[in-house]
Amino acid sequence: MSTLDYAAYIASLPRVLVGAAALFRDGEGRVLLVEPNYRDGWALPGGTVESDDGETPRQGARRETAEEIGLDREPGRLLAVDWVPGTGRPPLVAYLYDGGVLGEDDLKAIRLQEEELLSWRLVPRAELTDHLPGALGRRVLAGLDVLADGSGTAELENGHRVA
């Protein structure tokens, strides 16, 4: 196969988006959410993995967290991987990492990326799906369950556990 044929073959393959986020909690177990200015609703610190530049999901979660909230930390264990079908976009593979527990000094150190974020808040588990509808809310709940029961990484499809 020539280089040109191989390039054409690669260009013909299906495309997926890759996202990565960190699940931060405070000492009471509330989850840190951020409010983007470019769409309705809330999200976790995280975003698109720059895979064309060789970035891995773990590196993307760390970079996005540092950019969005000013906390540069190595993500902890992988809590969940979620396959989210697309409507008007390619499917998304979303990686969710343990961001750890933030102390009072950590919370005071949060600096929002003003170009993308309006605010942040800590939300108790019982209110998460009010702020994070659909697959994202289910993904965060699955991640909290993995942390609580010490089980392995949750495999999800559209936020629902499949393994």
C-alpha positions in Angstrom: 0.0 0.0 0.0 1.4 3.4 -1.0 1.6 6.3 1.4 -1.1 8.0 -0.6 -3.4 4.9 -0.4 -2.7 4.7 3.3 -3.6 8.4 3.9 -6.8 7.9 1.9 -7.6 4.8 4.0 -7.1 6.7 7.3 -9.2 9.6 6.0 -12.0 7.1 5.3 -12.2 5.7 8.8 -15.0 6.7 11.2 -14.3 9.7 13.5 -15.1 10.0 17.2 -14.6 12.9 19.7 -12.7 12.3 22.9 -13.4 14.2 26.1 -11.8 14.0 29.5 -12.9 15.4 32.9 -11.9 15.3 36.5 -14.3 14.6 39.3 -13.4 16.8 42.3 -15.2 16.6 45.6 -15.0 18.6 48.8 -14.8 17.1 52.3 -18.6 16.7 52.4 -18.6 14.7 49.2 -20.1 17.5 47.1 -19.0 17.6 43.5 -17.3 20.6 41.9 -19.3 21.8 38.8 -18.5 24.7 36.4 -20.9 26.8 34.4 -19.8 27.3 30.8 -20.7 30.5 29.0 -20.9 28.8 25.5 -23.9 26.5 26.3 -26.7 26.1 28.8 -26.2 24.0 32.0 -23.3 22.9 34.1 -20.3 20.6 33.5 -17.2 19.1 35.1 -13.8 20.7 34.7 -12.6 19.1 31.5 -13.0 19.2 27.8 -11.8 17.9 24.4 -8.6 15.9 24.2 -6.2 17.4 21.7 -5.5 14.0 20.1 -4.3 15.4 16.8 -1.4 16.9 18.9 -0.7 13.6 20.6 -2.4 14.4 23.8 -3.8 11.5 25.8 -7.1 11.5 27.8 -5.2 11.8 31.1 -3.1 14.7 29.8 -6.2 16.3 28.4 -8.0 16.1 31.8 -5.0 17.7 33.5 -4.6 20.5 30.9 -8.3 21.3 30.8 -8.5 21.4 34.6 -5.5 23.7 34.9 -6.9 26.0 32.1 -10.5 26.1 33.4 -10.1 26.3 37.2 -6.4 27.0 37.8 -5.6 23.7 39.6 -2.8 21.8 38.0 -3.0 18.3 39.3 -2.2 14.8 38.1 -5.6 13.0 37.7 -6.2 10.0 39.9 -7.6 6.7 38.8 -9.9 6.3 35.8 -13.4 6.0 37.2 -15.5 5.6 34.0 -15.4 5.5 30.2 -18.6 6.4 28.4 -19.6 6.0 24.8 -22.1 8.7 24.0 -23.8 8.5 20.6 -23.9 11.8 18.6 -26.8 13.8 17.3 -25.4 16.4 14.9 -21.9 15.4 15.9 -19.7 12.3 15.9 -19.9 9.9 18.9 -18.0 10.9 22.0 -15.8 8.8 24.2 -15.7 10.4 27.6 -13.0 9.6 30.2 -13.8 10.5 33.8 -10.9 10.6 36.3 -10.8 11.0 40.0 -9.7 14.6 40.8 -9.6 13.9 44.5 -10.9 15.8 47.5 -10.3 19.5 47.6 -9.6 21.2 50.9 -10.5 24.8 51.8 -7.2 26.2 50.5 -7.7 24.4 47.2 -11.2 25.8 46.8 -9.9 29.3 47.6 -7.2 28.8 44.9 -9.8 28.2 42.1 -9.4 30.7 39.3 -12.0 30.5 36.5 -11.0 30.7 32.9 -13.1 33.8 32.1 -13.2 33.1 28.3 -15.2 29.9 28.9 -16.7 29.8 32.4 -19.1 32.0 34.4 -19.0 30.3 37.8 -18.5 27.2 39.8 -20.3 25.5 42.7 -20.3 22.5 44.9 -23.3 20.2 44.4 -24.5 17.3 46.7 -25.1 14.0 45.0 -28.8 14.2 45.4 -28.9 17.4 43.2 -26.4 16.4 40.5 -28.9 15.3 37.9 -30.7 18.6 38.3 -27.5 20.3 37.1 -26.1 17.6 34.8 -28.9 16.1 32.7 -28.6 13.0 30.6 -25.4 11.0 30.1 -23.1 13.4 31.9 -25.2 13.2 35.1 -25.3 9.4 34.9 -21.6 9.3 34.3 -20.8 11.4 37.4 -23.1 9.2 39.5 -21.3 6.1 38.2 -18.0 7.7 39.0 -19.1 8.4 42.6 -20.3 4.8 42.9 -16.9 3.5 41.8 -15.3 5.7 44.4 -17.7 4.6 47.1 -17.5 0.9 46.5 -13.9 0.6 45.4 -14.9 -1.3 42.2 -13.1 -1.1 38.9 -13.6 1.4 36.1 -17.2 1.6 35.0 -17.8 0.9 31.3 -20.8 3.1 30.2 -22.9 3.6 27.1 -24.7 6.9 27.1 -24.2 7.1 30.9 -25.6 3.6 31.6 -23.4 0.9 33.1 -22.8 -2.0 30.7 -20.0 -3.7 32.6 
